[in-house]
Amino acid sequence: MFRKHLALMLAATFTVAVSYAQQPVKAKTVAADPAKASAATPNVPTDVNTPTINLGVNEVDLIFTVTNKHGRYISDLKQSDFALLDNNRAPARIDSFHQQINLPLRIGLLIDTSTSIMRRFKYEQQEATAFLLNVMNPRSDRAFVMGFDVTPDVTQNWTNDIDALQQGIDELSPGGGTALYDALYSACRYKMMNAARGQEPVRKMIILISDGNDDQSRVYEGEAIRECERADTIVYSVSTNWTPSRGPGDKVMAQLAEQTGGRVFFPSTVEDLATSFRDIEQELRSQYALTYTPADFKYNGAFHSIYLYCIDRRYKVRTKAGYFAPSHIAMLPPAATPPKTGPPGKSK
């Protein structure tokens, strides 16, 4: 009874917010620096068949996927089919809603090169290359390649050149321990954080290929997840544990994906590995984008939890758990060069 009452209440509050969606949105600007003001409200079109999403500095861009109980993607729902809470409050207004979006991609390909995945390594290289060939549009998409064992190693920086990316994948070789959290932390902090600076909105994701068994990192799992949230990056985890039993590493892979709004895959054969990459490709073409203005928004750097669900409870919505509000209106500082030795040490 309580669940039903809550659903009705959320639907009502979301409907009130939706009524503002057709009104003009006035985004705040940065008067002190015209260049920053322009970057804060980008106005660059994506491609011909893609709606342009212009974000104000106090707006939240939410990308999500809807599936039924069989895991089939549901791509024909309307704005009124969803209810949303930001920090347990209905948004001030819904600024835009799009189905089957096709935003430019920013892909970080993180491949575990530790000794534990040696037997399957060449297959993972082949399928990772095939994924980039099938998914990337060189006119709008960019990717980088990072291998990791004890330390993260970028073998190919941001590029739209598929041949260069393939070479970066081929340069990787297995050996050593596993510092998964360090690699994820570094990828988000030094690569993903500034991936969309001064450009149109993009979809940022990390394809993480690993067994999840971290034995060398200096940062904790929670720190790596928070860095993904700060960089607005989702994680698609592809487990390299091909045994029938699920171990602690598989739990880690699932948590990294679920907490960032991504999805975890547990392929058991080479064929299943290829299918996992195809499923990621399909999901990228079956997502929704919703932009909203939170109620009583403050520039305080605080974490905002997100609760988004479909009114039709047969369907499951998958999105990120939340986001960090900016601490001020100004843009982020220039990107730093990732240290070869990985991110800073664990905080106690």
VOROKOL-75777 format. One record per residue (C-alpha): x, z, y. Coordinates in nm, 3 decimals, m for minus. Layout:
+---------+---------+---------+
:      px :      pz :      py :
+---------+---------+---------+
:       X :       Z :       Y :
...
+---------+---------+---------+
END
This chain:
+---------+---------+---------+
:      px :      pz :      py :
+---------+---------+---------+
:   0.000 :   0.000 :   0.000 :
:   0.282 :   0.088 :   0.239 :
:   0.466 :  m0.238 :   0.158 :
:   0.151 :  m0.439 :   0.231 :
:   0.095 :  m0.255 :   0.560 :
:   0.458 :  m0.314 :   0.661 :
:   0.431 :  m0.686 :   0.583 :
:   0.117 :  m0.720 :   0.796 :
:   0.277 :  m0.528 :   1.083 :
:   0.594 :  m0.741 :   1.079 :
:   0.394 :  m1.063 :   1.060 :
:   0.193 :  m0.956 :   1.364 :
:   0.498 :  m0.866 :   1.571 :
:   0.674 :  m1.189 :   1.473 :
:   0.367 :  m1.392 :   1.571 :
:   0.372 :  m1.234 :   1.917 :
:   0.737 :  m1.332 :   1.955 :
:   0.662 :  m1.685 :   1.833 :
:   0.411 :  m1.734 :   2.114 :
:   0.701 :  m1.741 :   2.359 :
:   0.888 :  m2.014 :   2.172 :
:   0.743 :  m2.301 :   2.375 :
:   0.836 :  m2.142 :   2.708 :
:   1.156 :  m2.255 :   2.886 :
:   1.454 :  m2.038 :   2.797 :
:   1.672 :  m1.917 :   3.082 :
:   2.015 :  m1.833 :   2.949 :
:   2.252 :  m1.611 :   3.143 :
:   2.554 :  m1.781 :   3.296 :
:   2.900 :  m1.661 :   3.388 :
:   2.939 :  m1.709 :   3.760 :
:   3.296 :  m1.587 :   3.778 :
:   3.440 :  m1.868 :   3.566 :
:   3.261 :  m2.206 :   3.548 :
:   3.465 :  m2.310 :   3.244 :
:   3.352 :  m2.003 :   3.051 :
:   2.993 :  m2.053 :   3.164 :
:   3.001 :  m2.407 :   3.031 :
:   3.145 :  m2.291 :   2.697 :
:   2.884 :  m2.016 :   2.667 :
:   2.599 :  m2.268 :   2.687 :
:   2.727 :  m2.577 :   2.502 :
:   2.538 :  m2.901 :   2.549 :
:   2.709 :  m3.144 :   2.314 :
:   2.487 :  m3.338 :   2.072 :
:   2.566 :  m3.318 :   1.701 :
:   2.453 :  m3.646 :   1.548 :
:   2.167 :  m3.884 :   1.583 :
:   1.938 :  m3.719 :   1.331 :
:   2.031 :  m3.362 :   1.417 :
:   1.850 :  m3.146 :   1.675 :
:   2.075 :  m3.010 :   1.947 :
:   2.074 :  m2.630 :   1.957 :
:   2.179 :  m2.492 :   2.295 :
:   2.267 :  m2.124 :   2.281 :
:   2.249 :  m1.882 :   2.570 :
:   2.497 :  m1.597 :   2.572 :
:   2.230 :  m1.346 :   2.470 :
:   2.083 :  m1.555 :   2.186 :
:   2.135 :  m1.522 :   1.811 :
:   2.175 :  m1.830 :   1.592 :
:   2.045 :  m1.754 :   1.241 :
:   2.091 :  m1.992 :   0.948 :
:   1.904 :  m1.914 :   0.627 :
:   1.793 :  m2.053 :   0.292 :
:   1.462 :  m2.008 :   0.110 :
:   1.420 :  m2.030 :  m0.268 :
:   1.143 :  m1.961 :  m0.519 :
:   1.181 :  m1.738 :  m0.826 :
:   1.339 :  m2.027 :  m1.017 :
:   1.607 :  m2.078 :  m0.753 :
:   1.458 :  m2.406 :  m0.623 :
:   1.507 :  m2.463 :  m0.251 :
:   1.195 :  m2.455 :  m0.034 :
:   1.247 :  m2.680 :   0.267 :
:   0.902 :  m2.749 :   0.414 :
:   0.808 :  m2.413 :   0.570 :
:   0.708 :  m2.357 :   0.933 :
:   0.818 :  m2.100 :   1.189 :
:   0.495 :  m1.905 :   1.141 :
:   0.580 :  m1.855 :   0.773 :
:   0.853 :  m1.603 :   0.857 :
:   0.882 :  m1.251 :   0.997 :
:   1.195 :  m1.116 :   1.163 :
:   1.332 :  m0.781 :   1.282 :
:   1.653 :  m0.728 :   1.479 :
:   1.759 :  m0.360 :   1.462 :
:   1.405 :  m0.281 :   1.346 :
:   1.249 :  m0.451 :   1.650 :
:   1.070 :  m0.783 :   1.682 :
:   1.270 :  m1.032 :   1.894 :
:   1.179 :  m1.086 :   2.258 :
:   1.116 :  m1.451 :   2.178 :
:   1.194 :  m1.729 :   1.931 :
:   1.385 :  m1.997 :   2.120 :
:   1.409 :  m2.267 :   1.853 :
:   1.331 :  m2.339 :   1.489 :
:   1.458 :  m2.632 :   1.282 :
:   1.417 :  m2.743 :   0.921 :
:   1.688 :  m2.910 :   0.711 :
:   1.953 :  m2.883 :   0.977 :
:   2.271 :  m3.089 :   0.971 :
:   2.510 :  m2.907 :   1.200 :
:   2.883 :  m2.992 :   1.195 :
:   3.068 :  m2.795 :   0.928 :
:   3.373 :  m2.574 :   0.963 :
:   3.496 :  m2.508 :   0.610 :
:   3.767 :  m2.268 :   0.503 :
:   3.877 :  m2.339 :   0.146 :
:   4.036 :  m2.020 :   0.004 :
:   4.190 :  m2.064 :  m0.339 :
:   4.328 :  m1.779 :  m0.547 :
:   4.678 :  m1.877 :  m0.664 :
:   4.760 :  m1.554 :  m0.847 :
:   4.886 :  m1.548 :  m1.205 :
:   4.547 :  m1.443 :  m1.343 :
:   4.385 :  m1.783 :  m1.278 :
:   4.676 :  m2.000 :  m1.400 :
:   4.498 :  m2.156 :  m1.701 :
:   4.209 :  m2.293 :  m1.494 :
:   4.400 :  m2.374 :  m1.180 :
:   4.422 :  m2.754 :  m1.209 :
:   4.045 :  m2.782 :  m1.269 :
:   3.975 :  m2.572 :  m0.962 :
:   4.201 :  m2.797 :  m0.754 :
:   4.023 :  m3.108 :  m0.878 :
:   3.673 :  m2.975 :  m0.813 :
:   3.763 :  m2.833 :  m0.472 :
:   3.892 :  m3.177 :  m0.370 :
:   3.578 :  m3.346 :  m0.504 :
:   3.362 :  m3.100 :  m0.308 :
:   3.534 :  m3.185 :   0.021 :
:   3.506 :  m3.558 :  m0.053 :
:   3.130 :  m3.527 :  m0.113 :
:   3.045 :  m3.284 :   0.166 :
:   3.266 :  m3.359 :   0.464 :
:   3.173 :  m3.604 :   0.737 :
:   3.505 :  m3.689 :   0.908 :
:   3.325 :  m3.769 :   1.235 :
:   3.199 :  m3.414 :   1.283 :
:   3.335 :  m3.177 :   1.015 :
:   3.667 :  m2.992 :   0.991 :
:   3.831 :  m2.787 :   0.715 :
:   4.149 :  m2.598 :   0.633 :
:   4.313 :  m2.497 :   0.304 :
:   4.450 :  m2.150 :   0.235 :
:   4.602 :  m2.035 :  m0.091 :
:   4.660 :  m1.667 :  m0.157 :
:   4.840 :  m1.446 :  m0.404 :
:   5.023 :  m1.148 :  m0.249 :
:   5.006 :  m1.317 :   0.094 :
:   4.781 :  m1.586 :   0.245 :
:   4.942 :  m1.927 :   0.293 :
:   4.778 :  m2.205 :   0.497 :
:   4.890 :  m2.533 :   0.340 :
:   4.669 :  m2.745 :   0.565 :
:   4.540 :  m2.645 :   0.907 :
:   4.210 :  m2.759 :   1.062 :
:   4.163 :  m3.132 :   1.011 :
:   3.905 :  m3.400 :   0.931 :
:   4.158 :  m3.596 :   0.723 :
:   4.049 :  m3.579 :   0.358 :
:   4.387 :  m3.704 :   0.233 :
:   4.567 :  m3.428 :   0.424 :
:   4.327 :  m3.168 :   0.283 :
:   4.381 :  m3.299 :  m0.070 :
:   4.756 :  m3.277 :  m0.019 :
:   4.714 :  m2.918 :   0.101 :
:   4.522 :  m2.837 :  m0.220 :
:   4.780 :  m3.013 :  m0.438 :
:   5.064 :  m2.815 :  m0.277 :
:   4.923 :  m2.488 :  m0.409 :
:   5.082 :  m2.340 :  m0.720 :
:   4.984 :  m2.022 :  m0.909 :
:   5.192 :  m1.705 :  m0.941 :
:   5.199 :  m1.345 :  m0.818 :
:   4.943 :  m1.070 :  m0.752 :
:   4.610 :  m1.097 :  m0.570 :
:   4.543 :  m0.994 :  m0.208 :
:   4.191 :  m1.135 :  m0.177 :
:   4.067 :  m0.908 :   0.105 :
:   4.378 :  m0.977 :   0.314 :
:   4.324 :  m1.352 :   0.276 :
:   3.955 :  m1.334 :   0.369 :
:   4.031 :  m1.108 :   0.665 :
:   4.303 :  m1.343 :   0.793 :
:   4.092 :  m1.656 :   0.743 :
:   3.806 :  m1.513 :   0.948 :
:   4.016 :  m1.347 :   1.217 :
:   4.266 :  m1.624 :   1.283 :
:   4.077 :  m1.938 :   1.180 :
:   3.701 :  m1.891 :   1.182 :
:   3.670 :  m1.668 :   1.489 :
:   3.749 :  m1.953 :   1.728 :
:   3.639 :  m2.249 :   1.516 :
:   3.355 :  m2.345 :   1.753 :
:   3.518 :  m2.264 :   2.088 :
:   3.391 :  m2.494 :   2.363 :
:   3.197 :  m2.710 :   2.117 :
:   2.840 :  m2.752 :   1.995 :
:   2.705 :  m2.497 :   1.746 :
:   2.859 :  m2.537 :   1.401 :
:   2.801 :  m2.396 :   1.056 :
:   3.100 :  m2.187 :   0.949 :
:   3.163 :  m2.112 :   0.583 :
:   3.434 :  m2.007 :   0.343 :
:   3.446 :  m2.143 :  m0.011 :
:   3.621 :  m1.863 :  m0.201 :
:   3.759 :  m1.947 :  m0.547 :
:   3.888 :  m1.634 :  m0.724 :
:   3.833 :  m1.388 :  m1.007 :
:   3.777 :  m1.114 :  m0.746 :
:   4.035 :  m0.878 :  m0.892 :
:   4.226 :  m0.760 :  m0.585 :
:   4.538 :  m0.553 :  m0.655 :
:   4.754 :  m0.610 :  m0.345 :
:   4.544 :  m0.603 :  m0.025 :
:   4.613 :  m0.372 :   0.266 :
:   4.263 :  m0.396 :   0.408 :
:   3.946 :  m0.282 :   0.237 :
:   3.654 :  m0.493 :   0.117 :
:   3.430 :  m0.358 :   0.395 :
:   3.685 :  m0.458 :   0.661 :
:   3.699 :  m0.812 :   0.524 :
:   3.318 :  m0.837 :   0.526 :
:   3.296 :  m0.708 :   0.884 :
:   3.549 :  m0.971 :   0.993 :
:   3.328 :  m1.239 :   0.835 :
:   3.032 :  m1.101 :   1.030 :
:   3.228 :  m1.099 :   1.356 :
:   3.329 :  m1.461 :   1.295 :
:   2.969 :  m1.554 :   1.200 :
:   3.096 :  m1.696 :   0.870 :
:   2.917 :  m1.705 :   0.536 :
:   3.100 :  m1.691 :   0.204 :
:   3.024 :  m1.898 :  m0.103 :
:   3.202 :  m1.725 :  m0.393 :
:   3.296 :  m1.922 :  m0.704 :
:   3.417 :  m1.690 :  m0.980 :
:   3.701 :  m1.801 :  m1.205 :
:   3.606 :  m1.546 :  m1.471 :
:   3.480 :  m1.776 :  m1.745 :
:   3.419 :  m1.499 :  m2.000 :
:   3.061 :  m1.401 :  m2.100 :
:   3.102 :  m1.045 :  m1.965 :
:   3.088 :  m0.958 :  m1.594 :
:   3.373 :  m0.741 :  m1.468 :
:   3.451 :  m0.549 :  m1.144 :
:   3.591 :  m0.865 :  m0.985 :
:   3.259 :  m1.044 :  m1.033 :
:   3.084 :  m0.760 :  m0.852 :
:   3.325 :  m0.805 :  m0.561 :
:   3.257 :  m1.180 :  m0.550 :
:   2.882 :  m1.114 :  m0.544 :
:   2.907 :  m0.856 :  m0.264 :
:   3.119 :  m1.082 :  m0.043 :
:   2.861 :  m1.358 :  m0.074 :
:   2.548 :  m1.146 :  m0.041 :
:   2.666 :  m0.945 :   0.259 :
:   2.750 :  m1.261 :   0.455 :
:   2.440 :  m1.463 :   0.365 :
:   2.611 :  m1.687 :   0.108 :
:   2.578 :  m1.720 :  m0.266 :
:   2.787 :  m1.636 :  m0.572 :
:   2.844 :  m1.870 :  m0.868 :
:   2.962 :  m1.777 :  m1.217 :
:   3.059 :  m2.104 :  m1.390 :
:   3.152 :  m2.064 :  m1.757 :
:   3.293 :  m2.413 :  m1.817 :
:   3.461 :  m2.696 :  m1.628 :
:   3.124 :  m2.871 :  m1.614 :
:   2.960 :  m2.559 :  m1.469 :
:   3.233 :  m2.541 :  m1.206 :
:   3.143 :  m2.893 :  m1.088 :
:   2.775 :  m2.796 :  m1.088 :
:   2.850 :  m2.492 :  m0.869 :
:   3.008 :  m2.712 :  m0.604 :
:   2.712 :  m2.953 :  m0.621 :
:   2.475 :  m2.658 :  m0.572 :
:   2.663 :  m2.554 :  m0.259 :
:   2.636 :  m2.912 :  m0.131 :
:   2.261 :  m2.914 :  m0.198 :
:   2.212 :  m2.582 :  m0.023 :
:   2.387 :  m2.708 :   0.290 :
:   2.116 :  m2.977 :   0.313 :
:   1.826 :  m2.736 :   0.252 :
:   1.868 :  m2.472 :   0.522 :
:   1.679 :  m2.360 :   0.830 :
:   1.808 :  m2.265 :   1.174 :
:   1.631 :  m2.011 :   1.393 :
:   1.753 :  m1.911 :   1.738 :
:   1.609 :  m1.600 :   1.900 :
:   1.660 :  m1.359 :   2.187 :
:   1.674 :  m0.994 :   2.073 :
:   1.464 :  m0.736 :   2.250 :
:   1.655 :  m0.521 :   2.501 :
:   1.987 :  m0.697 :   2.428 :
:   2.302 :  m0.509 :   2.535 :
:   2.665 :  m0.624 :   2.554 :
:   2.805 :  m0.321 :   2.373 :
:   2.979 :  m0.463 :   2.065 :
:   2.730 :  m0.283 :   1.837 :
:   2.626 :  m0.411 :   1.494 :
:   2.267 :  m0.541 :   1.473 :
:   2.095 :  m0.544 :   1.133 :
:   1.874 :  m0.844 :   1.053 :
:   1.562 :  m0.834 :   0.837 :
:   1.409 :  m1.177 :   0.778 :
:   1.152 :  m1.249 :   0.511 :
:   0.886 :  m1.504 :   0.419 :
:   0.519 :  m1.406 :   0.456 :
:   0.459 :  m1.569 :   0.118 :
:   0.632 :  m1.312 :  m0.102 :
:   0.687 :  m1.567 :  m0.381 :
:   0.977 :  m1.697 :  m0.177 :
:   1.311 :  m1.529 :  m0.118 :
:   1.503 :  m1.563 :   0.209 :
:   1.883 :  m1.543 :   0.204 :
:   2.072 :  m1.487 :   0.529 :
:   2.345 :  m1.267 :   0.675 :
:   2.289 :  m0.892 :   0.689 :
:   2.352 :  m0.877 :   1.064 :
:   2.590 :  m0.956 :   1.348 :
:   2.804 :  m0.789 :   1.614 :
:   2.681 :  m0.817 :   1.971 :
:   2.954 :  m0.925 :   2.216 :
:   3.110 :  m0.641 :   2.411 :
:   3.092 :  m0.851 :   2.730 :
:   2.981 :  m1.196 :   2.842 :
:   3.329 :  m1.350 :   2.855 :
:   3.444 :  m1.569 :   2.570 :
:   3.691 :  m1.456 :   2.305 :
:   4.067 :  m1.461 :   2.379 :
:   4.274 :  m1.758 :   2.260 :
:   4.327 :  m1.787 :   1.888 :
:   4.634 :  m1.621 :   1.745 :
:   4.865 :  m1.759 :   1.478 :
:   4.804 :  m1.589 :   1.143 :
:   5.100 :  m1.381 :   1.030 :
:   5.270 :  m1.500 :   0.712 :
:   5.262 :  m1.144 :   0.582 :
:   4.883 :  m1.109 :   0.615 :
:   4.663 :  m0.883 :   0.829 :
:   4.737 :  m0.530 :   0.952 :
:   4.747 :  m0.240 :   0.709 :
:   4.458 :  m0.033 :   0.586 :
:   4.303 :   0.211 :   0.825 :
:   4.230 :   0.554 :   0.690 :
+---------+---------+---------+
END
